Amino acid sequence: MNEAANAMSKAVELLRETKSPMAIELACTLGEWWFNSKEYDKTIDCMNQCVQEHLIDGNDSGAANDLHLIGCAYRELKNYDKSLEAFREARALFKRLKEVINVARCDQKIAHCLTELGDAEGALIAAQKSLDVFVTAHDHRRETYSMFELGKAQIASNLNEEGLMSLENVLETVTESEFKDFEFIIDIERKIALVLRKLDRNDEAQEIERRLDAVTDVIDEA
């Protein structure tokens, strides 16, 4: 994929030199390729140019999607301040365009960033907003991830019983799925174990940790 992305990068440069209208479309595809290749710094560099070009063209929707991908790349790099900034800019554009689902997608990721940055109250508000939209839209997949962010924010706010209930609801939904995302399941259960220890339910936490060790042994061997 990297070889193809490098070839595409050269094509984008040539198209930009000739002022081709195809340049920005190809550049956006390139940014997605860099992201899927886990080349997050290259993703950010590529998409920052796309944002400016889309804004000059008056294409707010294109710029919002560019900023959303930039936020995702910064989040993968654990640069939560920059990620938060990008998601907030994307949200403002999506809101202006009345793209309700995309606003909620930003809110869900904003909640994640705020939790990581220690702003539990802000994370609670953002997570609840995103959850309300996805519940209303009957978008069950995104609802699950928003509930996960809500649970994390509740725990960060010392609302441990509420957070535990949220995480258990997420776990039930994920484990009922035909496709088992074991990495996500492990992440949820580890957080459940941590909150159980906060609630002095150490035996239950220990039982979860024992089960998770059995799963991670298999995954690590693979």
N, C-alpha and C positions, 0 to 999 in steps of 0.2 A: 504493500500500500504506500510506503514511503517513496518508492521510486516513481509511482504514478503521481503522487502528490508533488514531487519535485518537478516532474515534467509539466504538470498542470500549472505550477507556479511560474515557470518560464513562459507558458502560453498566456497567462494573465498579464505578465509584464509586457509582452508583445502587443496584446490587445489594448492595453492602456496607452501604449505609445502611439497607437493608431487611432485613439479615441473611439474605439469600438464600443457600442452599447452592450455587447456580449461580455465585456470585461467584468462588470460587477456581478453578473449572474454566475460566471465561472469562478470568480473570487469567493463568493459565498459558499459554493460547493467545495472549493479548496479548504476553506476554514472548517467545514464539517469533516472533511477528510483528515485534516490535522488533528482535530479533536478526537476522532475515532482511532487515530494512531497514537493517542496520548501525548501528542506534541502540543502541550497546552500553551507554552510561550508563543509558538508559531501561530496557534489559533488566535491568540489575543492580538498579535501584530497584524495578522491578515484581516480580522474582523473590525479592528479599529479603523482601517482604511475604508472598509465597506460602510461603516456607520456614517462617516463623513460624506461619502459619495451619495448614499441614500438620502441624507438630510439635504444636501445641495439640490438633489433631484425632487425634493418634496415628498419622498416616499417614507412617511413616518412608520408605516407597518414594517417595511424592510429594515429600517434602522432599529426598531424595537426588537425584532428577531435577532439582529446582529448583537445587540446589547445583551440579550438573554443568553446567547451562546458565550459571549465574553464573561458574563457572570458565572456560567457553569465552569468555564476554564479556570477562572480565578479560584472558584470553590475547590476544584480538584487539586489546585496548588496550595490549598489551605490559607489563601490570602483572603480572609473573610471581610476585611474592610473594603478592599477593591471589589470583591464579589457583590457585597451589599450595595455599593455605589452603582454598579452596573445594573443590578436587578431593579433598583429604585428608579433609575432612568428609564429602563424598559417598561416598568409598570406605568409610569407617568404617560408614556406614549400610547401604550395599550389602552389606558383609561380614556385618553382623549379620543381614541378610535372606538370606544365602547366595546372592546373585545373582552367580554366578561371572563371567559375561561382563561385567556392569557394573563389577565390581571391576577387571577387566582393562582395560576402557575407561578407567577412572580412572588406572590404573598407566601406561598409554601416554601419557596427557596429563601426568601427574606427571613422567615421564621427560623430556618436552619442556621443561617448566618448569625442572627441575633442570639440564638442559644449558644453558639460557639464563642461569641464575643461577650457573653455574660449578661446580656440584656434579656432576662427571663420575662419581664413584663411585656416588653415589645414583641418578643417571640410569641407569647400567648395570644396577643391581639392579632398578629399576622396569621398565625396558624388557624385561629378560629375563623377569621375571614375566609381563608382559602377553603376550609372544611365546609363552611356554610354554602359556598358557591357549588362545590362538587356534590354535596348532598342534594341540593336543589336541582342540579343538572343530572342527577342519577349517574354520575361518572364514578363508578365504584372503584376503579383502579386508582385514580388520582385521590379519591376520598381516603383510601387506605394510607397513602403516603402523607396526606395532610393530618390524619389522625395520629400517625407516628410522630410527626413534628409537634403536634399538640401535646402528646404524652411526654415527650422530652422536655418541652417548655414547662409543663405542669410540675415535673420532678425538679427542674431547675428552680422553680418558684416554691419548693418545699410543699407542694400539694401532692404528697406521695401516694395517698390512696386514690386520688383522681387519676394521677399519672399511671399507676399500676393498672387501673381499669381500662384506660385508653390503650395501653400497650397490649393488654390481654385481648382486647377486641381486635387489634391489628393482627396479632398472632393467630387468632381463630380464623380470620379472613384469609390470611396468607397460606396457612396450612390446609385449608379446604380447597385451595386452587389445585388444578390438575398438575400444573408445572410447579415443582417445589424449588423455590429460590433459597437454597440452603444458606447462602451468605447473608441474605436478609433475615432469615429465620434466626440464625445464630446471633446477629446483631440485636434483634428484638429481645431474644431470651437472655442475653447477657445484661441488657438494660433492666429487664425484669428481675434478674438475680440481684443486681445492685440495689434496686429499690426495696426488694424484700429484706435485704440486710439492714437498710435504713429503718425498716419497720420491725426489726428484731425477729424476723421469721427466717432464721439462719438455716434451719433444717431444709426448708423448701428451696432456699437459694443454693445450698450445697447439692441437692438432688439435681437441680437444673444444670449446675456447673459440671457434675459428673456425666450427665447425658451429652452435654456439648463437647466434652473432651473426646467422647467416643466418635462423634461426627467429625470433629476437626482432625482427628488422627487419620481418618480416611481421606479427607480433602487434602491434607498436607502430604500424604503419601502419593496422591495422584499428581 
